[in-house]
């Protein structure tokens, strides 16, 4: 194997001003590496024990994102990396969070970490330089991680929004089709009504009765299932008794709108027996049309509310400055956007909001990522029919948000690691893609604090945010 000489090491930017004796020490204590283009240097999870000095070629690092390799960084003999890769002195990394590959023919030295203390004694200036490269590397990794996580979170949030919008949109399609049929029926029913010599005062009387029923229904709770069935059976018996037994839909409609047998008897006495069947068919169609229009209104309002929640959640009019925000509303918007996941597991959400919660200055789009991540994690941890409790409160200095789930809890052996960069217990395709490391950084950006307590059956995330920010904290 071709040797690595002092002259070649001098061309490595990080080592260019080292004395020849120190470079020779590196040669004597290091191992020569020679990888062909594309060769795997380090696998995910393997121990990181060596600093790599790059004489020729490059090292491409791919982060393992829950089983998917994503390119993060390429190390080469340049000003940003200095020609060094792998484990650097004072690094806390123990296992590789991804995989490294040779780009071009990779030649150089690798130095085991056991020699780092001796190297520091030999050349303290080099150690300081390597720490500088490590800091720059960490900053670059954090930036790349943030970009990937935001894109991943946006994709998952978009899928959830599409799921939420699909239900009311599909309902509108069904409703419009049914309404078209009802309008078409109305021509025929109106014609039969006129042939029955119905007078204007008859229509006016029925109209007043319907209006009265609507007012009565607004002030009352909806009928229970058994109560509705009993009323429906009574109406069907009345129709049969008067030789007017139609389809069951008529009985369901009149019962749902609060009509009783006495109401139908009043109409019979008013319009006469011959006209009654046409009046009831016409009235049933009218009531169903009103119900359909109400369903249409509800579906369109659902879409409108979702759009408002989306706009508020992503803060479409955001600026680079902090803006006042209402945390209760922000959390409600998050719950709206994650509603399909809550319904899938039939999760009960209890909201204990402080009504006197003040507005606080925030980077609203960032803070909404915090609520999305923590609530999504709680949903993931919960079994069907689980419970999610959200408390908000404030004192003279801070606003406090507590998010509690009654899931299995976070194992004690990983509780201290959940805020570590790249740490996850989820499989690929699960969760929002926003790590708790990012959540912690966002909270720190707001000069706040986040804590977690977990035992089986209860996991609580506590977020404290200052009620005000000084000028320095806004920069």
Secondary structure, 3 states (H helix, E strand, C coil): CCCCCHHHHHCCHHHCCCCHHHHHHHHHHCEEEEECCCCEEECCCCECCEEEEEEEEEEEEEEEECCEEEEEEEECCCCCCCCEEECCCCCCCCECCEEEEEEEEEEEEEEEHHHHHHHHHHCHHHHHHHHHHHHHHHHHHHHHHHHHHHHHHHHHHHHHHHHHHHHHHHHHHHHHHHHHHHHHHHHHHHHHHHHCCCCHHHHHHHHHHHHHHHHHHHCCCCCCHHHHHHHHHHHHHHHHHCCCCCCHHHHHHHHHCCCCHHHHHHHHHHHCHHHHHHHHHHHHHHHHHHHHHHHHHHHHHHHHHHHHHHHHHHCCCCCCCCEEECHHHHHHHHHHHCHHHHHHCCCEEEEECCCCCCCEEECHHHHHHHHHHHHHHHHHHCCCCCEEEEEEEECCCEEEEEEEECCCCCCHHHHCCCCCCCCCCCCCCCCCCCCHHHHHHHHHHCCCEEEEEEECCEEEEEEEEECCCCCHHHC
